[in-house]
Amino acid sequence: MFVRSILAAVVGIVLVTPAAFADQAARPQHRPAGINKREHRQVQRIKHGVKQDEITKAEADRLKADQAAIRAEERVYRKSGDGLTKPEIKDLEKDLNKTSREIKRATHNGKTRGGN
C-alpha cells in the first residue's frame, strides 16, 4: 500500500512538472504576459464604461491619456535593454494599479456623459 502511494506521487510529479515548465517556456521571459494583458483589459474597461454611459468624456480622455503614458513608459523600458527588469515591471504594475483604481472610481462616481 505504501509503495503504491509513493509510486502514485512520483508519477503525479513526473506528469505535472513538464506541463508547468511548458507554460513558462512558451512565453519569452522578457515579455511578461501580465503587463500587456492588464493594459488591454483596462482599455476594455474604459470602453465599456463609456458605452454604458458611466464615464464622462473628460474622464475617458484622462484615463486614455494615463494608459498611453503607461504604454510609452513600457516602450522606453523595453528599448533600454533586453526586456523588462523586475524594478521596471514593478513600476509599470504600480502605474497600472493606480489607473485601475481611477477607472473604478470613474465608473462608480455617479457622473454620466449626459451631465448628471
C-alpha positions in Angstrom: 0.0 0.0 0.0 2.8 2.4 1.0 4.7 1.6 -2.2 1.6 2.4 -4.3 1.3 5.7 -2.7 4.9 6.6 -3.3 4.6 5.4 -6.9 1.4 7.4 -7.5 3.1 10.5 -6.1 6.2 10.1 -8.3 4.0 9.5 -11.4 2.0 12.6 -10.5 5.1 14.7 -10.2 6.5 13.5 -13.4 3.3 14.2 -15.3 2.7 17.6 -13.8 6.2 19.1 -13.8 6.7 19.2 -17.6 3.3 20.9 -18.1 4.3 23.5 -15.6 7.5 24.2 -17.3 6.0 24.1 -20.8 3.8 27.2 -19.9 6.9 29.1 -18.8 8.9 28.0 -21.8 6.2 29.1 -24.3 6.3 32.7 -23.0 9.6 34.6 -23.6 11.0 35.8 -20.3 11.4 39.4 -21.5 7.7 39.8 -22.2 5.6 39.2 -19.1 2.0 38.4 -20.1 0.7 40.3 -17.2 1.6 43.8 -18.3 0.2 43.6 -21.8 -3.0 41.7 -20.7 -3.6 44.3 -18.0 -3.2 47.2 -20.4 -5.6 45.6 -22.8 -8.2 44.8 -20.0 -8.0 48.3 -18.7 -8.6 49.8 -22.2 -11.6 47.5 -22.5 -12.9 48.6 -19.1 -12.7 52.3 -20.2 -14.6 51.5 -23.4 -17.2 49.6 -21.5 -17.7 52.5 -19.1 -18.1 54.9 -21.9 -20.5 52.6 -23.7 -22.6 52.1 -20.5 -22.6 55.9 -20.0 -20.8 55.5 -16.7 -17.7 57.5 -17.7 -17.8 61.2 -18.9 -15.9 62.3 -22.0 -13.4 64.2 -19.8 -12.9 61.1 -17.5 -12.4 58.9 -20.6 -9.9 61.3 -22.1 -7.9 61.4 -18.9 -7.9 57.6 -18.5 -6.9 57.1 -22.1 -4.0 59.5 -21.6 -2.9 57.6 -18.5 -3.0 54.3 -20.5 -1.0 55.9 -23.3 1.6 57.2 -20.8 2.0 53.7 -19.4 2.4 52.2 -22.9 5.0 54.9 -23.7 6.9 54.2 -20.5 6.9 50.5 -21.3 8.3 51.2 -24.8 11.1 53.2 -23.2 11.9 50.4 -20.7 11.9 47.8 -23.5 14.2 49.8 -25.7 16.7 50.4 -22.8 17.7 46.8 -22.6 16.8 43.2 -23.1 13.2 43.2 -22.0 11.8 44.5 -18.7 13.7 44.2 -15.5 12.0 43.4 -12.2 12.0 47.0 -11.0 10.6 48.2 -14.3 7.8 45.6 -14.1 7.1 46.7 -10.6 6.9 50.3 -11.7 4.6 49.5 -14.6 2.3 47.4 -12.3 2.2 50.3 -9.8 1.1 52.7 -12.6 -1.5 50.1 -13.8 -2.8 49.7 -10.3 -3.3 53.5 -10.0 -5.1 53.7 -13.3 -7.2 50.7 -12.4 -8.4 52.5 -9.2 -9.1 55.6 -11.3 -11.2 53.6 -13.8 -13.2 52.0 -10.9 -13.7 55.5 -9.3 -14.8 56.9 -12.6 -17.3 54.1 -13.3 -18.8 54.3 -9.8 -18.9 58.1 -9.1 -22.4 58.6 -10.5 -21.4 61.0 -13.2 -22.6 60.3 -16.7 -22.0 61.8 -20.2 -25.4 63.3 -20.0 -24.3 65.7 -17.4 -25.6 64.1 -14.2 
